[in-house]
Amino acid sequence: MPQYCQVINGTPQPPRDLPTTFGNVSNFYLLPQSELAKYGWYPFMATAKPIYNEQTHKLAETLSFTGVIVMQSWSIVQMTQAEQIAFATARLQAIGQAISPYLDSQVANRQYDSIISATSWNLSNITVYKQEGAEATAFRDTCWNQFNALVAGVQAGTMPLPTVDSWIATLPKLWNGNGTL
């Protein structure tokens, strides 16, 4: 369904679906465009976002009213150093938050509830569980060491800032990701 913008005092409002009722008009969304215009609602023409470096730039959207349609345009704006630092910090935090679920998913192949439960078997007297606990502990340490190296590298400017998914994909698999060594 096409989106529309309400234009108030010449200023387009954000695009949205037409309301079912507007004012005292029922089935407002069924009115022809000529009637919608009488209430200040005009079709919205979206444009594709340009390609840009999200680590150093941001997009600024502009909505302009031509008299019959609301047009969208984009401009690429350089982020301040503070904004770039905030972006990198938020991305690194998101990567850090994705590590625990990844670790949990890796030990689930051997029926452990979480990385914590798997590593707790490190203290067991049962040989097979003690071995799995040691492997899970070493795996967890490897993943967190890689994260700490990423943070240090990004802060030093020697490593690029990856996306969350691309970085998680670089982590090793525990037990080949299928429960076997």
C-alpha positions as CSV (number, residue, x, y, z in Angstrom):
1,M,0.0,0.0,0.0
2,P,1.5,3.4,-0.9
3,Q,2.3,5.8,1.8
4,Y,1.2,9.4,2.2
5,C,2.4,12.4,4.1
6,Q,0.2,15.0,5.7
7,V,1.4,18.5,4.9
8,I,0.8,21.0,7.7
9,N,1.5,24.7,7.0
10,G,3.7,23.6,4.0
11,T,5.7,21.2,6.1
12,P,5.5,17.5,5.2
13,Q,5.1,15.1,8.1
14,P,6.7,11.7,8.1
15,P,5.3,9.2,5.7
16,R,2.7,6.6,6.9
17,D,-0.3,4.6,5.8
18,L,-3.5,6.6,5.4
19,P,-5.6,6.5,8.5
20,T,-8.9,4.5,8.4
21,T,-10.7,7.6,9.7
22,F,-9.5,11.2,9.7
23,G,-11.4,13.9,11.5
24,N,-15.0,12.9,10.9
25,V,-14.4,11.0,7.7
26,S,-14.8,7.3,7.8
27,N,-13.0,5.1,5.3
28,F,-10.6,8.0,4.7
29,Y,-8.0,5.7,3.1
30,L,-10.5,4.9,0.3
31,L,-10.8,8.6,-0.9
32,P,-9.3,9.5,-4.3
33,Q,-6.1,11.6,-4.2
34,S,-8.0,14.7,-5.2
35,E,-10.1,14.4,-2.0
36,L,-7.1,13.5,0.1
37,A,-5.4,16.7,-1.0
38,K,-8.3,18.7,0.4
39,Y,-7.3,17.3,3.8
40,G,-3.6,18.0,3.3
41,W,-2.6,14.3,2.5
42,Y,-0.3,13.7,-0.5
43,P,1.4,10.7,-2.0
44,F,5.0,10.0,-0.8
45,M,7.8,9.3,-3.3
46,A,10.6,7.3,-1.6
47,T,14.1,7.2,-2.9
48,A,16.8,4.7,-2.3
49,K,19.3,5.5,0.4
50,P,22.8,6.2,-1.0
51,I,25.8,4.0,-0.2
52,Y,27.9,5.6,2.5
53,N,30.4,4.6,5.2
54,E,28.2,4.3,8.4
55,Q,31.3,4.6,10.6
56,T,32.2,8.1,9.4
57,H,29.0,9.5,7.9
58,K,25.3,9.6,8.5
59,L,22.3,10.2,6.3
60,A,20.0,13.2,6.6
61,E,16.6,12.8,5.1
62,T,14.7,15.7,3.5
63,L,11.0,15.7,2.7
64,S,10.0,18.4,0.2
65,F,6.5,19.2,-1.0
66,T,6.1,19.9,-4.7
67,G,2.4,20.9,-4.5
68,V,1.2,17.5,-5.6
69,I,3.6,15.0,-4.0
70,V,6.1,14.7,-1.1
71,M,9.6,13.8,-2.4
72,Q,12.2,12.2,-0.2
73,S,15.9,13.0,-0.7
74,W,19.1,12.1,1.1
75,S,22.3,13.8,1.9
76,I,25.5,12.3,3.4
77,V,26.8,14.2,6.4
78,Q,30.2,13.8,8.0
79,M,29.9,12.7,11.6
80,T,31.9,14.5,14.2
81,Q,34.7,12.7,16.0
82,A,32.5,12.3,19.0
83,E,29.7,10.8,16.9
84,Q,32.2,8.4,15.3
85,I,33.5,7.3,18.7
86,A,29.9,6.8,19.9
87,F,29.1,4.7,16.8
88,A,32.3,2.6,17.3
89,T,31.5,2.2,21.0
90,A,27.9,1.1,20.4
91,R,29.1,-1.4,17.7
92,L,31.7,-2.9,20.0
93,Q,29.1,-3.2,22.8
94,A,26.7,-5.0,20.4
95,I,29.5,-7.4,19.4
96,G,30.3,-8.0,23.0
97,Q,26.6,-8.7,23.8
98,A,26.5,-11.2,20.9
99,I,29.3,-13.3,22.3
100,S,27.4,-15.0,25.2
101,P,24.6,-16.2,23.0
102,Y,27.1,-17.5,20.5
103,L,29.0,-19.4,23.2
104,D,25.7,-20.8,24.5
105,S,24.8,-22.0,21.0
106,Q,28.1,-23.9,20.7
107,V,27.7,-25.9,23.9
108,A,24.0,-26.6,23.2
109,N,25.2,-29.3,20.8
110,R,26.2,-31.4,23.8
111,Q,23.0,-30.6,25.7
112,Y,24.5,-28.0,28.0
113,D,22.2,-25.2,29.0
114,S,24.8,-22.5,28.7
115,I,28.5,-21.9,28.5
116,I,28.4,-21.4,32.3
117,S,27.0,-24.9,32.9
118,A,29.5,-26.4,30.4
119,T,32.5,-24.7,32.0
120,S,31.4,-25.7,35.5
121,W,32.1,-29.4,34.6
122,N,35.8,-28.4,34.6
123,L,35.7,-29.3,38.3
124,S,34.1,-32.7,37.8
125,N,35.6,-36.1,38.7
126,I,33.9,-37.7,35.7
127,T,36.6,-37.8,33.0
128,V,34.4,-37.1,30.0
129,Y,32.7,-34.1,31.6
130,K,35.9,-32.8,33.0
131,Q,37.4,-32.8,29.5
132,E,34.4,-31.1,28.0
133,G,34.4,-28.5,30.7
134,A,38.1,-27.8,30.1
135,E,37.4,-27.6,26.3
136,A,34.5,-25.2,26.9
137,T,36.6,-23.0,29.2
138,A,39.4,-22.8,26.7
139,F,36.9,-22.0,23.9
140,R,35.3,-19.3,26.0
141,D,38.7,-17.7,26.8
142,T,39.7,-17.8,23.1
143,C,36.5,-16.0,22.0
144,W,36.8,-13.3,24.7
145,N,40.5,-12.9,23.9
146,Q,39.6,-12.3,20.3
147,F,37.1,-9.7,21.3
148,N,39.6,-7.9,23.6
149,A,42.1,-7.9,20.6
150,L,39.4,-6.4,18.4
151,V,38.6,-3.7,20.9
152,A,42.3,-2.8,21.3
153,G,42.8,-2.9,17.5
154,V,39.8,-0.6,16.8
155,Q,40.9,1.8,19.5
156,A,44.4,1.9,18.1
157,G,43.2,2.3,14.6
158,T,44.9,-0.9,13.4
159,M,41.7,-2.9,12.8
160,P,38.6,-2.0,11.0
161,L,35.3,-2.1,12.8
162,P,33.3,-5.1,11.6
163,T,29.6,-5.7,11.7
164,V,28.3,-7.9,14.5
165,D,27.4,-10.8,12.2
166,S,30.7,-10.6,10.3
167,W,32.7,-10.7,13.5
168,I,30.8,-13.5,15.1
169,A,31.3,-15.5,11.9
170,T,35.1,-15.3,12.5
171,L,34.9,-17.0,15.9
172,P,36.0,-20.6,16.1
173,K,33.5,-23.5,16.5
174,L,33.5,-25.7,19.6
175,W,33.4,-29.4,18.9
176,N,33.1,-28.5,15.1
177,G,29.8,-26.9,15.8
178,N,28.0,-30.3,15.8
179,G,29.0,-31.8,19.1
180,T,32.1,-33.6,17.9
181,L,35.7,-32.7,18.1
